């Protein structure tokens, strides 16, 4: 018999966070989260996502043993502003038993029906900066810190339960050593002169902070046309600023301004923390900080997290300016591989950024939808 319990206490939420550690214990491709960070993101008192969302955390038990988990989410900005009549679900993990999957998703459907919503979609988080989708290809490729791993049977369960694919994403990588930088240097010089652009680079995280609000405003504008994009509000800006910016190497953040000091492009790259996260197994103490610091300093792989360019400049070659600057930074760091995080399959503009780098698609993932 399967029993579903809502996780409300800190002990229950910790069990919720730690369940994948047992589920994927011997899986070499799964990258574990930092337990303390995950618990912090589920704290309704501190995570501003809960100001515009409601979420319920469920654990599935069989014989007093946890066999699955899910978060049922309503992003009320999405419902009320975008008019998307949707209940989300995320942080979905289960053993290979479709009855467990069904029992967990029934709780998601229950929340959606309670508020007269039309459909459920997931896996996805509270916002567009959270993890998204389950794997459909690339099960034997190492994950990274901003994606979920998932076995093949997740998609099989969803399809058997009447879900259909809603959004498709691709991930890829390319060798930095094979990048021919000369054309980008020539193009960058011409573009900076033609449009009077200025590149902002940084050595200290505190120097980045005065520009971050403008970056999020550009992020909201650049991604507004994508499916179900929910803008980042001012409170969330402050939260993400404190949580992430100081964690990223300052030299891996690039802003580009026009002659009027208006930000027209940004790019954020991170070292690949995947191997370090596997070593520390979710714990920062006693040696977790050391392994993360070593990865921050010495990782030879760069993960492209976010790139945003105003619509006005998307076809004006600004990416040449970005890549010229990263070529300098990556050469200094000894980077040999560049990794792209999930990008919507229909986001042609972002795919065109990479077409000259001969990327190899490593993973495909998707979200699933079902009408209630």
C-alpha positions in Angstrom: 0.0 0.0 0.0 1.3 3.5 -0.9 0.8 6.3 1.6 1.3 10.0 0.6 2.4 12.3 3.4 2.8 16.1 3.1 6.3 17.1 4.3 5.8 20.1 6.6 8.4 19.8 9.4 12.1 20.4 8.9 12.8 16.7 9.5 10.3 15.7 6.8 11.7 18.3 4.4 15.2 17.0 5.0 14.0 13.5 4.2 12.4 14.9 1.1 15.8 16.4 0.0 17.8 13.3 0.9 15.6 10.8 -0.9 17.4 11.1 -4.3 20.7 10.3 -2.5 19.4 6.8 -1.9 17.6 6.5 -5.2 20.7 7.3 -7.2 23.3 6.1 -4.8 25.3 4.1 -7.3 24.5 6.2 -10.4 27.7 7.8 -11.8 25.7 10.4 -13.8 23.6 12.0 -11.0 24.9 15.2 -9.5 23.6 15.7 -6.0 22.4 19.1 -4.7 23.8 20.7 -1.6 21.4 19.7 1.1 21.5 22.9 3.0 21.0 24.9 -0.2 18.0 22.8 -1.2 16.4 23.2 2.3 17.0 26.9 2.1 15.2 27.1 -1.3 12.2 25.3 0.3 12.0 27.8 3.2 8.8 29.7 2.7 10.0 32.4 5.1 13.1 33.3 3.0 12.5 32.3 -0.6 10.6 35.1 -2.4 9.2 32.5 -4.8 6.6 31.8 -2.2 5.3 35.4 -2.3 3.7 34.6 -5.7 3.5 30.8 -5.5 2.1 28.2 -3.2 3.8 24.8 -3.0 3.2 21.5 -1.2 5.8 18.9 -0.6 4.7 15.2 -0.8 6.5 12.0 0.1 5.3 8.6 -0.9 5.8 5.7 1.5 5.5 2.0 1.2 6.1 -0.2 4.3 7.4 2.9 6.1 10.1 3.5 3.5 10.2 6.5 1.2 9.7 5.5 -2.4 9.0 8.8 -4.1 8.5 12.6 -3.8 7.0 15.6 -5.7 6.3 19.3 -5.2 2.9 20.6 -6.3 3.2 24.3 -7.3 1.0 27.1 -8.4 2.8 30.1 -9.7 0.1 32.7 -9.3 1.9 35.3 -11.5 1.8 32.7 -14.2 -1.9 32.0 -13.7 -3.1 35.6 -13.1 -0.7 37.6 -15.4 0.0 35.2 -18.2 -3.4 33.6 -18.0 -1.8 30.1 -17.9 -4.3 27.9 -16.1 -1.6 25.5 -14.9 -0.5 23.6 -11.8 3.2 22.8 -11.9 5.1 19.9 -10.4 8.8 19.6 -9.7 11.4 17.8 -7.7 9.8 14.6 -8.9 11.7 11.4 -8.1 10.4 7.8 -7.7 11.3 4.2 -7.8 10.3 2.3 -11.0 6.7 1.7 -10.0 3.9 3.5 -11.9 1.6 3.2 -9.0 3.9 5.4 -6.9 4.1 7.9 -9.8 0.3 7.9 -10.1 -0.2 8.4 -6.3 2.2 11.4 -6.3 0.7 13.1 -9.4 -2.8 12.6 -8.0 -1.8 15.1 -5.3 -0.7 17.5 -8.0 -4.0 17.1 -9.9 -5.9 17.5 -6.6 -4.3 21.0 -6.1 -5.0 22.0 -9.7 -8.7 20.9 -9.5 -9.1 22.7 -6.2 -8.3 26.0 -8.0 -10.1 25.1 -11.2 -7.0 25.0 -13.2 -7.0 23.3 -16.6 -3.8 21.3 -16.8 -0.6 20.1 -15.0 2.9 20.5 -16.3 6.3 19.4 -15.1 8.8 18.7 -13.9 9.6 22.3 -13.4 10.4 24.6 -10.5 8.9 27.8 -9.1 10.4 30.1 -11.8 12.4 30.1 -15.0 15.7 30.1 -13.1 14.9 26.7 -11.5 15.6 23.2 -12.9 13.3 21.9 -15.6 12.4 18.7 -17.5 13.2 15.0 -17.4 15.7 13.4 -19.7 14.6 11.6 -22.8 18.2 11.2 -24.2 21.6 11.4 -22.5 21.1 9.0 -19.6 24.8 8.2 -19.6 26.0 11.7 -19.7 27.2 13.5 -16.5 24.7 16.0 -15.3 25.4 19.4 -13.8 24.3 21.5 -10.8 21.4 23.2 -12.5 19.7 20.2 -14.1 17.8 17.2 -12.7 18.9 13.7 -13.6 16.2 11.2 -14.4 16.0 7.5 -15.5 14.3 6.3 -18.6 11.2 5.1 -16.8 10.0 8.5 -15.8 9.0 9.3 -19.4 7.4 5.9 -19.7 5.3 6.4 -16.5 4.1 9.9 -17.7 3.1 8.6 -21.1 1.3 5.6 -19.6 -0.6 8.0 -17.4 -1.8 10.0 -20.4 0.7 12.9 -20.3 2.0 14.4 -23.6 5.2 16.3 -24.3 4.8 20.0 -23.8 8.2 21.6 -24.1 11.5 20.2 -25.5 15.0 21.2 -24.5 18.4 20.4 -25.7 21.8 20.5 -24.0 25.2 20.3 -25.8 28.9 20.9 -25.4 31.8 21.9 -27.6 35.6 21.8 -27.4 37.1 25.1 -26.5 40.3 24.0 -28.2 38.6 23.9 -31.5 37.2 27.4 -31.4 38.7 29.6 -34.2 38.8 33.0 -32.5 40.3 35.2 -35.2 37.0 35.9 -37.0 35.4 36.8 -33.7 38.2 39.2 -32.8 37.8 41.0 -36.1 34.0 41.1 -35.8 34.1 42.2 -32.2 36.3 45.2 -33.0 34.0 46.3 -35.8 30.8 45.8 -33.8 32.1 47.7 -30.8 33.2 50.6 -32.9 30.0 50.7 -35.1 27.6 50.6 -32.2 29.8 52.3 -29.6 29.6 49.4 -27.2 31.5 49.0 -23.9 32.3 45.7 -22.3 32.2 45.5 -18.5 34.4 42.9 -16.9 35.0 42.3 -13.2 37.6 41.1 -10.7 35.4 41.4 -7.6 31.9 40.3 -6.9 31.0 43.5 -5.1 31.7 45.4 -8.3 29.1 43.4 -10.2 26.2 44.2 -7.7 25.4 47.7 -9.0 24.7 46.3 -12.4 22.6 43.2 -11.5 19.2 44.8 -11.5 19.8 46.0 -15.0 20.8 42.5 -15.9 17.6 41.0 -14.6 15.5 43.7 -16.4 17.3 42.7 -19.6 16.7 39.0 -18.8 13.0 39.7 -18.4 12.9 41.5 -21.8 15.0 39.1 -23.7 13.1 36.0 -22.6 9.6 37.5 -22.5 8.4 35.8 -25.7 9.3 32.3 -24.7 6.6 29.9 -23.5 5.4 30.4 -20.0 8.1 32.9 -19.1 7.4 34.6 -15.8 9.3 37.8 -15.2 11.7 38.0 -12.2 10.3 40.6 -9.7 12.3 43.1 -7.6 12.2 40.9 -4.5 13.4 37.9 -6.4 16.2 40.0 -7.9 17.6 40.7 -4.4 17.3 37.1 -3.4 19.1 35.8 -6.5 21.7 38.5 -6.2 22.7 37.4 -2.8 22.4 33.7 -3.4 24.2 33.3 -6.8 26.3 36.3 -7.8 28.9 35.9 -5.1 29.1 32.2 -5.9 30.1 32.7 -9.5 33.7 33.7 -10.5 33.4 37.5 -11.2 35.5 37.2 -14.3 32.9 34.8 -15.7 30.2 37.5 -15.8 30.2 39.9 -18.8 27.9 42.9 -19.3 27.8 45.0 -22.5 26.5 48.6 -22.5 25.7 51.1 -25.3 27.0 54.6 -25.4 24.2 55.7 -23.0 25.1 53.1 -20.4 22.1 51.0 -21.2 22.8 47.3 -20.8 22.2 45.6 -24.2 23.7 42.1 -23.4 24.9 39.9 -20.6 26.4 36.5 -20.2 27.0 34.3 -17.1 29.2 31.3 -17.1 30.1 29.0 -14.2 32.9 26.5 -13.6 31.6 23.0 -13.8 31.0 21.9 -10.2 29.6 18.5 -11.1 32.5 16.4 -10.0 33.0 18.4 -6.8 29.3 18.0 -5.9 29.6 14.2 -6.4 32.6 14.1 -4.0 30.9 16.1 -1.2 27.6 14.1 -1.4 25.4 17.1 -0.4 27.5 18.2 2.6 29.5 21.4 2.9 31.2 20.2 6.1 33.8 19.2 6.8 35.4 19.3 3.4 32.7 20.3 1.0 33.7 24.0 0.9 37.2 22.9 0.0 36.1 20.8 -3.0 33.8 23.5 -4.3 36.6 26.1 -3.9 39.0 23.9 -5.8 36.4 23.5 -8.6 35.8 27.2 -8.7 39.5 27.8 -9.2 40.7 24.9 -11.2 37.8 23.4 -13.2 38.7 23.0 -16.9 35.1 23.0 -18.0 32.8 26.1 -18.3 29.0 25.9 -18.0 27.1 28.5 -20.0 24.3 29.4 -17.6 22.5 32.5 -19.1 23.0 34.7 -22.1 20.6 37.6 -22.8 20.7 40.1 -25.7 18.1 42.9 -26.3 15.9 42.2 -29.3 17.4 45.3 -31.0 20.9 43.8 -31.0 20.2 40.1 -31.5 21.1 40.1 -35.1 24.0 42.6 -34.9 26.8 40.3 -34.0 27.1 41.1 -30.3 27.9 37.5 -29.6 31.3 38.1 -31.2 32.0 40.6 -28.5 31.0 38.1 -25.8 33.0 35.2 -27.2 36.1 37.3 -27.7 36.1 38.2 -24.0 35.4 34.6 -22.9 38.2 33.4 -25.1 40.6 35.6 -23.2 39.2 34.4 -19.8 39.0 30.7 -20.8 42.6 30.8 -22.2 43.9 32.2 -18.9 41.9 29.5 -17.0 42.9 26.6 -19.2 39.3 25.7 -20.1 39.0 22.9 -22.6 35.3 22.2 -22.7 32.2 24.4 -22.8 28.8 23.1 -21.7 25.4 24.5 -22.6 22.5 24.1 -20.1 18.9 23.3 -21.2 17.7 25.6 -24.0 14.2 25.4 -25.5 14.3 23.5 -28.8 12.2 26.3 -30.5 14.5 29.1 -29.2 16.2 29.5 -32.6 17.9 32.7 -31.6 19.9 31.1 -28.9 20.8 28.0 -31.0 22.2 30.3 -33.7 24.7 31.6 -31.2 26.5 28.3 -31.2 26.2 27.1 -34.8 29.8 27.8 -35.7 31.2 25.9 -32.7 30.2 22.4 -33.9 28.4 21.6 -30.7 27.6 18.0 -29.8 24.1 17.4 -28.4 24.6 15.5 -25.2 21.1 15.4 -23.7 17.5 16.1 -24.6 14.8 16.6 -22.0 11.2 17.8 -21.9 8.3 18.7 -19.7 5.0 16.8 -19.8 1.5 18.1 -19.7 -1.9 16.6 -18.9 -5.3 18.2 -18.8 -7.2 17.8 -15.5 
